[in-house]
Amino acid sequence: MIPGMGKVDPRQMRLAMKRMGMQTEEIDDVSEVIIRTKTKEYRFERPAVVMVKVQGQQIYQVSGEPKVSDAGLTAGTAATTPAGPVIAQEDIDLVASQTGCTPDEARQALMQTEGQPADAIIRILSRK
């Protein structure tokens, strides 16, 4: 309930949101949402998730009771979290084609530049 508004009819609320250019969409069958900060991890199991579109922006509302733990200490996190950035094959191909290096050299440069293709290309070309 919105303070000061008393009881609001859901239909009236939807109409008011539509007039303001807001659209909502419930996302079904969500099994888990994880929010990680530098110090904490918030894990929501079977949350209710609603996406709200406002002026071209998408806002996700997550409802549920999180299990809060210290970041990096969650069981199973180390096994599922990659050691470095996830490198897309397209990025490897791009770096290799632009520099003439091997795919392994491109992957290595992308790992060193945290997955940034432009930085990887500059890194390889500066060695030549």
C-alpha atoms as an extended CHARMM CRD file, in Angstrom:
* protein
*
       128  EXT
         1         1  MET       CA              0.0000000000        0.0000000000        0.0000000000  PROA      1               0.0000000000
         2         2  ILE       CA              1.2060000000        3.4940000000       -0.7850000000  PROA      2               0.0000000000
         3         3  PRO       CA              1.2080000000        5.7820000000        2.2990000000  PROA      3               0.0000000000
         4         4  GLY       CA             -1.4790000000        8.4360000000        2.3150000000  PROA      4               0.0000000000
         5         5  MET       CA             -3.4890000000        6.8570000000       -0.4850000000  PROA      5               0.0000000000
         6         6  GLY       CA             -5.7490000000        4.5770000000        1.5220000000  PROA      6               0.0000000000
         7         7  LYS       CA             -6.9180000000        1.4660000000       -0.3040000000  PROA      7               0.0000000000
         8         8  VAL       CA             -6.0990000000        1.4780000000       -3.9990000000  PROA      8               0.0000000000
         9         9  ASP       CA             -8.0640000000       -0.5250000000       -6.5070000000  PROA      9               0.0000000000
        10        10  PRO       CA             -5.6070000000       -2.7250000000       -8.4940000000  PROA      10              0.0000000000
        11        11  ARG       CA             -7.4150000000       -1.8130000000      -11.7240000000  PROA      11              0.0000000000
        12        12  GLN       CA             -7.0050000000        1.9010000000      -11.0130000000  PROA      12              0.0000000000
        13        13  MET       CA             -3.3260000000        1.3300000000      -10.1950000000  PROA      13              0.0000000000
        14        14  ARG       CA             -2.7740000000       -0.4750000000      -13.5380000000  PROA      14              0.0000000000
        15        15  LEU       CA             -4.5040000000        2.3590000000      -15.4260000000  PROA      15              0.0000000000
        16        16  ALA       CA             -2.4230000000        5.0020000000      -13.6280000000  PROA      16              0.0000000000
        17        17  MET       CA              0.7630000000        3.0830000000      -14.4270000000  PROA      17              0.0000000000
        18        18  LYS       CA             -0.2610000000        2.7810000000      -18.0750000000  PROA      18              0.0000000000
        19        19  ARG       CA             -0.8600000000        6.5550000000      -18.2840000000  PROA      19              0.0000000000
        20        20  MET       CA              2.6520000000        7.1120000000      -16.9140000000  PROA      20              0.0000000000
        21        21  GLY       CA              4.1320000000        4.8100000000      -19.5520000000  PROA      21              0.0000000000
        22        22  MET       CA              4.9000000000        1.9700000000      -17.1480000000  PROA      22              0.0000000000
        23        23  GLN       CA              4.5380000000       -1.6510000000      -18.1840000000  PROA      23              0.0000000000
        24        24  THR       CA              4.8660000000       -4.6590000000      -15.8920000000  PROA      24              0.0000000000
        25        25  GLU       CA              5.5460000000       -8.2690000000      -16.7050000000  PROA      25              0.0000000000
        26        26  GLU       CA              5.7270000000      -11.1190000000      -14.2050000000  PROA      26              0.0000000000
        27        27  ILE       CA              8.5520000000      -13.5390000000      -14.9350000000  PROA      27              0.0000000000
        28        28  ASP       CA              7.3140000000      -17.0760000000      -14.3120000000  PROA      28              0.0000000000
        29        29  ASP       CA              9.1670000000      -20.1820000000      -13.1330000000  PROA      29              0.0000000000
        30        30  VAL       CA             12.1840000000      -18.3700000000      -11.6240000000  PROA      30              0.0000000000
        31        31  SER       CA             14.1740000000      -20.9240000000       -9.6570000000  PROA      31              0.0000000000
        32        32  GLU       CA             16.8600000000      -18.6800000000       -8.1490000000  PROA      32              0.0000000000
        33        33  VAL       CA             18.1750000000      -15.0980000000       -8.0720000000  PROA      33              0.0000000000
        34        34  ILE       CA             21.6410000000      -14.3110000000       -6.7210000000  PROA      34              0.0000000000
        35        35  ILE       CA             22.8620000000      -10.8070000000       -5.9150000000  PROA      35              0.0000000000
        36        36  ARG       CA             26.5830000000      -10.5410000000       -5.1680000000  PROA      36              0.0000000000
        37        37  THR       CA             28.3290000000       -7.5620000000       -3.6640000000  PROA      37              0.0000000000
        38        38  LYS       CA             31.9780000000       -7.3460000000       -2.6440000000  PROA      38              0.0000000000
        39        39  THR       CA             31.1460000000       -8.5460000000        0.8550000000  PROA      39              0.0000000000
        40        40  LYS       CA             27.7560000000      -10.3430000000        0.7250000000  PROA      40              0.0000000000
        41        41  GLU       CA             25.7840000000      -12.7800000000       -1.3660000000  PROA      41              0.0000000000
        42        42  TYR       CA             21.9760000000      -12.7040000000       -1.3490000000  PROA      42              0.0000000000
        43        43  ARG       CA             20.4290000000      -15.9480000000       -2.6460000000  PROA      43              0.0000000000
        44        44  PHE       CA             16.6680000000      -15.9980000000       -3.3150000000  PROA      44              0.0000000000
        45        45  GLU       CA             15.1870000000      -19.4490000000       -3.9430000000  PROA      45              0.0000000000
        46        46  ARG       CA             11.9040000000      -19.5160000000       -5.9060000000  PROA      46              0.0000000000
        47        47  PRO       CA             11.3980000000      -15.7180000000       -5.7580000000  PROA      47              0.0000000000
        48        48  ALA       CA              8.6000000000      -13.7340000000       -7.3410000000  PROA      48              0.0000000000
        49        49  VAL       CA             10.1740000000      -11.5400000000      -10.0530000000  PROA      49              0.0000000000
        50        50  VAL       CA              8.4430000000       -8.6630000000      -11.8290000000  PROA      50              0.0000000000
        51        51  MET       CA              9.9970000000       -6.5920000000      -14.6000000000  PROA      51              0.0000000000
        52        52  VAL       CA              8.8350000000       -2.9790000000      -14.8130000000  PROA      52              0.0000000000
        53        53  LYS       CA              9.5710000000       -0.9310000000      -17.9580000000  PROA      53              0.0000000000
        54        54  VAL       CA              9.7190000000        2.8140000000      -17.3550000000  PROA      54              0.0000000000
        55        55  GLN       CA             10.9750000000        5.2940000000      -19.9560000000  PROA      55              0.0000000000
        56        56  GLY       CA             13.0520000000        2.6700000000      -21.7570000000  PROA      56              0.0000000000
        57        57  GLN       CA             14.6100000000        1.3150000000      -18.5530000000  PROA      57              0.0000000000
        58        58  GLN       CA             13.9580000000       -2.1700000000      -17.2070000000  PROA      58              0.0000000000
        59        59  ILE       CA             13.6470000000       -2.5210000000      -13.4400000000  PROA      59              0.0000000000
        60        60  TYR       CA             13.5110000000       -5.9470000000      -11.8370000000  PROA      60              0.0000000000
        61        61  GLN       CA             11.6970000000       -6.3820000000       -8.5440000000  PROA      61              0.0000000000
        62        62  VAL       CA             12.6360000000       -9.5050000000       -6.5970000000  PROA      62              0.0000000000
        63        63  SER       CA             10.3660000000      -10.6050000000       -3.7460000000  PROA      63              0.0000000000
        64        64  GLY       CA             11.2450000000      -13.3530000000       -1.3340000000  PROA      64              0.0000000000
        65        65  GLU       CA             13.3620000000      -14.1640000000        1.6740000000  PROA      65              0.0000000000
        66        66  PRO       CA             17.0830000000      -14.2040000000        0.8510000000  PROA      66              0.0000000000
        67        67  LYS       CA             19.7330000000      -16.3710000000        2.4400000000  PROA      67              0.0000000000
        68        68  VAL       CA             22.5620000000      -13.9470000000        3.1640000000  PROA      68              0.0000000000
        69        69  SER       CA             26.1650000000      -15.1060000000        3.3780000000  PROA      69              0.0000000000
        70        70  ASP       CA             29.6200000000      -13.6050000000        3.1530000000  PROA      70              0.0000000000
        71        71  ALA       CA             30.8440000000      -13.3150000000       -0.4450000000  PROA      71              0.0000000000
        72        72  GLY       CA             33.2370000000      -16.0510000000       -1.4900000000  PROA      72              0.0000000000
        73        73  LEU       CA             32.3110000000      -18.3170000000        1.4170000000  PROA      73              0.0000000000
        74        74  THR       CA             29.1700000000      -19.8400000000       -0.0680000000  PROA      74              0.0000000000
        75        75  ALA       CA             29.2640000000      -23.5910000000       -0.5220000000  PROA      75              0.0000000000
        76        76  GLY       CA             29.6840000000      -24.4880000000       -4.1810000000  PROA      76              0.0000000000
        77        77  THR       CA             30.5440000000      -20.9590000000       -5.3060000000  PROA      77              0.0000000000
        78        78  ALA       CA             34.1770000000      -21.7680000000       -6.0430000000  PROA      78              0.0000000000
        79        79  ALA       CA             33.2080000000      -24.6710000000       -8.2710000000  PROA      79              0.0000000000
        80        80  THR       CA             30.6610000000      -22.7220000000      -10.3110000000  PROA      80              0.0000000000
        81        81  THR       CA             32.4020000000      -19.3420000000      -10.5570000000  PROA      81              0.0000000000
        82        82  PRO       CA             35.0300000000      -19.1650000000      -13.3120000000  PROA      82              0.0000000000
        83        83  ALA       CA             38.5480000000      -18.1080000000      -12.3450000000  PROA      83              0.0000000000
        84        84  GLY       CA             38.5040000000      -15.2200000000      -14.8220000000  PROA      84              0.0000000000
        85        85  PRO       CA             36.2240000000      -13.5580000000      -17.3180000000  PROA      85              0.0000000000
        86        86  VAL       CA             34.1160000000      -15.6950000000      -19.6380000000  PROA      86              0.0000000000
        87        87  ILE       CA             35.6410000000      -15.2880000000      -23.0900000000  PROA      87              0.0000000000
        88        88  ALA       CA             33.2840000000      -15.5730000000      -26.0630000000  PROA      88              0.0000000000
        89        89  GLN       CA             34.4920000000      -17.4520000000      -29.1310000000  PROA      89              0.0000000000
        90        90  GLU       CA             33.5160000000      -14.4420000000      -31.2540000000  PROA      90              0.0000000000
        91        91  ASP       CA             35.9690000000      -12.2800000000      -29.2750000000  PROA      91              0.0000000000
        92        92  ILE       CA             38.7480000000      -14.8310000000      -29.7450000000  PROA      92              0.0000000000
        93        93  ASP       CA             38.0670000000      -14.9530000000      -33.4860000000  PROA      93              0.0000000000
        94        94  LEU       CA             37.9920000000      -11.1460000000      -33.7100000000  PROA      94              0.0000000000
        95        95  VAL       CA             41.3060000000      -10.6950000000      -31.8860000000  PROA      95              0.0000000000
        96        96  ALA       CA             42.9640000000      -13.4650000000      -33.9140000000  PROA      96              0.0000000000
        97        97  SER       CA             41.7320000000      -12.0620000000      -37.2480000000  PROA      97              0.0000000000
        98        98  GLN       CA             42.7780000000       -8.4910000000      -36.4270000000  PROA      98              0.0000000000
        99        99  THR       CA             46.2430000000       -9.4070000000      -35.1660000000  PROA      99              0.0000000000
       100       100  GLY       CA             47.1600000000      -12.5260000000      -37.1200000000  PROA      100             0.0000000000
       101       101  CYS       CA             47.8730000000      -14.4340000000      -33.9020000000  PROA      101             0.0000000000
       102       102  THR       CA             46.7240000000      -17.9330000000      -32.9830000000  PROA      102             0.0000000000
       103       103  PRO       CA             43.4240000000      -18.4760000000      -31.1550000000  PROA      103             0.0000000000
       104       104  ASP       CA             45.3680000000      -19.5410000000      -28.0520000000  PROA      104             0.0000000000
       105       105  GLU       CA             47.3470000000      -16.2830000000      -28.0950000000  PROA      105             0.0000000000
       106       106  ALA       CA             44.0870000000      -14.3450000000      -28.5710000000  PROA      106             0.0000000000
       107       107  ARG       CA             42.4760000000      -16.1680000000      -25.6290000000  PROA      107             0.0000000000
       108       108  GLN       CA             45.5340000000      -15.4780000000      -23.4500000000  PROA      108             0.0000000000
       109       109  ALA       CA             45.4700000000      -11.7590000000      -24.3210000000  PROA      109             0.0000000000
       110       110  LEU       CA             41.7280000000      -11.5880000000      -23.6390000000  PROA      110             0.0000000000
       111       111  MET       CA             42.2420000000      -13.2080000000      -20.2270000000  PROA      111             0.0000000000
       112       112  GLN       CA             44.9680000000      -10.6680000000      -19.4130000000  PROA      112             0.0000000000
       113       113  THR       CA             42.7060000000       -7.7600000000      -20.4380000000  PROA      113             0.0000000000
       114       114  GLU       CA             39.6280000000       -9.0460000000      -18.5770000000  PROA      114             0.0000000000
       115       115  GLY       CA             37.8320000000       -9.9850000000      -21.7980000000  PROA      115             0.0000000000
       116       116  GLN       CA             38.2270000000       -6.6330000000      -23.5710000000  PROA      116             0.0000000000
       117       117  PRO       CA             38.8560000000       -7.3100000000      -27.2970000000  PROA      117             0.0000000000
       118       118  ALA       CA             40.1910000000       -3.8230000000      -28.1100000000  PROA      118             0.0000000000
       119       119  ASP       CA             42.6880000000       -3.9630000000      -25.2410000000  PROA      119             0.0000000000
       120       120  ALA       CA             43.7230000000       -7.4850000000      -26.2690000000  PROA      120             0.0000000000
       121       121  ILE       CA             44.3510000000       -6.3650000000      -29.8610000000  PROA      121             0.0000000000
       122       122  ILE       CA             46.4580000000       -3.4290000000      -28.6870000000  PROA      122             0.0000000000
       123       123  ARG       CA             48.3730000000       -5.7010000000      -26.3060000000  PROA      123             0.0000000000
       124       124  ILE       CA             49.2310000000       -8.1920000000      -29.0750000000  PROA      124             0.0000000000
       125       125  LEU       CA             50.0830000000       -5.5330000000      -31.6710000000  PROA      125             0.0000000000
       126       126  SER       CA             52.3570000000       -3.6960000000      -29.2290000000  PROA      126             0.0000000000
       127       127  ARG       CA             54.4540000000       -6.8710000000      -28.8300000000  PROA      127             0.0000000000
       128       128  LYS       CA             55.1270000000       -7.1190000000      -32.5700000000  PROA      128             0.0000000000
